[in-house]
Every structure is written in C-alpha cells, then in structure tokens.
Amino acid sequence: DAGVTQSPTHLIKTRGQQVTLRCSPISGHKSVSWYQQVLGQGPQFIFQYYEKEERGRGNFPDRFSARQFPNYSSELNVNALLLGDSALYLCASSLWTGGYEQYFGPGTRLTVT
Amino acid sequence: GEDVEQSLFLSVREGDSSVINCTYTDSSSTYLYWYKQEPGAGLQLLTYIFSNMDMKQDQRLTVLLNKKDKHLSLRIADTQTGDSAIYFCAEREYGGATNKLIFGTGTLLAVQP
C-alpha cells in the first residue's frame, strides 16, 4: 500500500507570494496533520483535520490555512510568504482524529527568497 | 508548557549498542514515540510506547520509559551504518479534539564503521 504522499517535492518562492502544498493520506486514514520543520529543529504542529473539519491549530499566524477534501486529501496554503517560512512541510496521517499512530510523508521543501 | 529535550549528538562504532535519551514534561502524555529521519527525507515511525508500560522491545529496538523521571530512552542493538540518522522523541498531546505530537530537537546518531 502507498504511504503518505506529498507534492511538490521542492518549491522555490519569493517573499510575498502564496503557496499551496498537497497531501494524500494512507488509504483508509481520515485524519491529516501538518507540521513545519525548520532546519535543525524538530517538527512543529500547524493543523489537524478530520472529516473535513479543523480539529486543532498550532501557534501559527493566520497566513497559514488548510482544508481537507471529501477523499481525505488535504492542502496547506501559506499567504504573504516570509523568509522565515522556509522549511520542510510534513504531512502526517492517522486512522481517526485520536489515532495514536501517525505516519509521515516525505515532505515538501519550501525555500523563500 | 510542553517541552521535549534530547542530546544533540551521539557517535558509536558499528556493532555497538546506541542509547538515545529524551526527557519530556507532560505527565499526562499517553503515548511516547521515536521517529527516524534520514537526510532529506520525512519521518519514519520506529516505535512507540504506551504510558502504562515500562519497556517495549521490537527486534533491535528497546524502549524504556521512566514515568517518575519523565525519561524515555531508545536502545539500538548491534548498530549498523544504516542506522545513521536523526532520531526524534515525541510525546502525544490529545485534548479536546486535537491530537498532536510534540517533538524534541532530535539526536544525530553517527555510526562509525
């Protein structure tokens, strides 16, 4: 079975632009979470979605938004990009909102210049 | 607040055992995890332990949990060069409807041939 997939793999944007990152969870998983990993640090929680509803939000500005589709895939949007948004963005899926096994995708490397 | 701490670096020789340590602060955490991250890749779930357990063994991996001291360790037996990676400890925070992982800063394991 395919694991969590993310696209694109790499992305280069300039300050002020907007970006959309995509994630497809493991088949049968209904919960998707997004994490930001800045170089040299551990991942930081951004959002959790379950059954198309936001179930949790980390300490990130309103420039960050996300949504989940009926097929449980998800998009993360970041507006008005800053240099500090450069990071690896990781998507994780779990069976349900309280699923204790979270599996991560390969991530999208975003570089903001 | 939540805080997960790990030592930054560990160097071992191939064939030796590696022990990676972690301390966490949230005594209500029900699950604690170890993830592995190879260069340029996402996170691989290695193992996890439920908080009512003291030890869990999975092939070459042994997890020890000391709830009194809020200390978690991962022992890798017969360490191989392919084990070289960054290892993240994480605690699960599950409250309301949010299910998120709090990660440490990671321990870089270097295995010398």
Chai-1 contact restraints between the chains, C-beta under 6 A:
chainA,res_idxA,chainB,res_idxB,connection_type,confidence,min_distance_angstrom,max_distance_angstrom,comment,restraint_id
A,Q41,B,T105,contact,1.0,0.0,6.0,A-B,restraint_1
A,G42,B,F88,contact,1.0,0.0,6.0,A-B,restraint_2
A,G42,B,F103,contact,1.0,0.0,6.0,A-B,restraint_3
A,G42,B,G104,contact,1.0,0.0,6.0,A-B,restraint_4
A,G42,B,T105,contact,1.0,0.0,6.0,A-B,restraint_5
A,G42,B,G106,contact,1.0,0.0,6.0,A-B,restraint_6
A,P43,B,F103,contact,1.0,0.0,6.0,A-B,restraint_7
A,F45,B,K100,contact,1.0,0.0,6.0,A-B,restraint_8
A,Q48,B,T98,contact,1.0,0.0,6.0,A-B,restraint_9
A,R55,B,A97,contact,1.0,0.0,6.0,A-B,restraint_10
A,R55,B,T98,contact,1.0,0.0,6.0,A-B,restraint_11
A,G56,B,T98,contact,1.0,0.0,6.0,A-B,restraint_12
A,G56,B,K100,contact,1.0,0.0,6.0,A-B,restraint_13
A,L90,B,G42,contact,1.0,0.0,6.0,A-B,restraint_14
A,T97,B,A97,contact,1.0,0.0,6.0,A-B,restraint_15
A,T97,B,N99,contact,1.0,0.0,6.0,A-B,restraint_16
A,G98,B,N99,contact,1.0,0.0,6.0,A-B,restraint_17
A,Y100,B,Y31,contact,1.0,0.0,6.0,A-B,restraint_18
A,Y103,B,L45,contact,1.0,0.0,6.0,A-B,restraint_19
A,F104,B,G42,contact,1.0,0.0,6.0,A-B,restraint_20
A,F104,B,L43,contact,1.0,0.0,6.0,A-B,restraint_21
A,G105,B,G42,contact,1.0,0.0,6.0,A-B,restraint_22
A,P106,B,G42,contact,1.0,0.0,6.0,A-B,restraint_23
A,G107,B,G42,contact,1.0,0.0,6.0,A-B,restraint_24
